[in-house]
Amino acid sequence: MKFKAVFNRDGGTFRTTDMEAYCQRVHAVFEGAGHRLDCHIVEGKDIISALEQAFADNSIEGVIAGGGDGTISAAAGLAWKSGIPLGVVPAGTMNLFARALALPLDIEAVLETLAGSPVRNVDIATANGRPFVHQFSAGMHARMVQTRDKMEFASRLGKMRASLQAILGVIANPPRLEVRFDAQIAGDLSRDAHKVSAVSISNNPFGENALMFTDDPAGGQLGIYITEPLDTAGALHLAFDLMRGKLKENEAVHHGTASRVELEFPKHRKSVTCVIDGELLDMPPELEILQHPGELKVFSPQVAVGQTDEFPRAAGL
């Protein structure tokens, strides 16, 4: 196969990596597996245009993208639109999509895996047409990202420290917002308005892990998580359950699955933000979130068997 590799030199692990030597290593591994590969190293400000050029090349049979979750999310959206398979080199802080695909998290070890993996079909979701592979969220998570992004940090450790400070701030003063929720669930259309501290719609339900990534990237369902209004004690309890990977066991969290979700924010304000795959964005007053089962092609050693989850009636939220 003919591959093109595009690496974000400003992404996490790559900042302290000899990228020229790394590209030589990528060449050796893929050519040793019988493939052809061109390697491109670009700065963060150029990563989107470089990825767009890679996926627009009709002679390419696979694109290897390396960087943080933002880079990988952008690459996944382009892979979905082009139909060209995506290989993920996890060089970020969380590497959530790489975890979901059961890829090695070491940037050296993952090369052998990608070079020898088959093409598999997994799911991708869209929020008002914008592709995402992890989650849309509003409320607590968005407040945390907004607070963190106002801080200055120059390293992965610094980002983690800023994130912890932001989390503590959100726990001390949890946000509240009103959301009207529509979802097609098991043939029934549920509709109601709720005051919440958090709402999250994930591309497949989260697994039982502290980082909240899916165990099943080909499950065919959106995960829905609605958190009742919290005080400081409730937010602290939620944070504790998240660290244990027990989000679904928290009494303030209502969860389920659907293939389509519509969200409306009746008291929408321009200052309110949301997060899609880690990127802080202005919150639209209305959102349609869809899942596109099996439409994203990736190089992955395995895809988990699908799972189902029954959603509680809206009146029970």
RAZIVEN-V329696 format. One line per field, one symbol per residue. ss: DSSP state (a for helix, b for strand, c for the rest). phi: phi as a letter, one per 40 degrees, with the letter a starting at -180 (. if undefined). burial: + if it has 24 or more other ideal C-beta (glycine too) atoms within 12 Angstrom, else -. Layout:
# RAZIVEN-V329696
ss=???
phi=???
burial=???
This chain:
# RAZIVEN-V329696
ss=cbbbbbbbcccaaaaaccaaaaaaaaaaaaaacccbbbbbbbcaaaaaaaaaaaaacccccbbbbbbcaaaaaaaaaaaaaaccbbbbbbcccccaaaaaccccccccaaaaaaaaccbbbbbbbbbccbbbccbbbbbaaaaaaaaaaccccccaaaaaaaaaaaaaaaaaccccbbbbbbbbbccbbbbbbbbbbbbbbbbccbcccccccbcccccccbbbbbbbcccaaaaaaaaaaaacccaaacccbbbbbbcbbbbbccccccccbbbbccbbbbcccbbbbbbbbbbbbbbccccccccccccccaaac
phi=.bbbbbbccccfdccbbcccccccccdccccccgbbabbbbbcdcbcccccdccccccccbabbbbicccccccccccccccgccbbbbcbcccfccccccgcdcccccccccccbcccbbbcbbbbfgccabbabaagccccccccccccbabacccccccccccccccccaccbabbbbbacbfgbbbaabbcbcabbbbcgccccaccfbccbcbcgaccbbbbddbccccccccccccccgbdcccccbbbabababbbbbdbcbcccbbbbfgccbccccbbbbbbbcgcbcbcacabccdbbacccddccc
burial=+-+++++++++++++-+-+--++-+++-++----+-++++++-+--++-+++-++----+++++++++++++++++++++++-++++++++++++++++++++-+-+--++++++-+-+++++++++--+++++++++++++++++++----------+--++--++-+++--++++++++++++----+-+-++++++++++++++---++++++++++++++++++++---++-+++-++----++-+-++++++++++++++------++++++++++-++--+++++++-+++++++-++----+-++-+--+
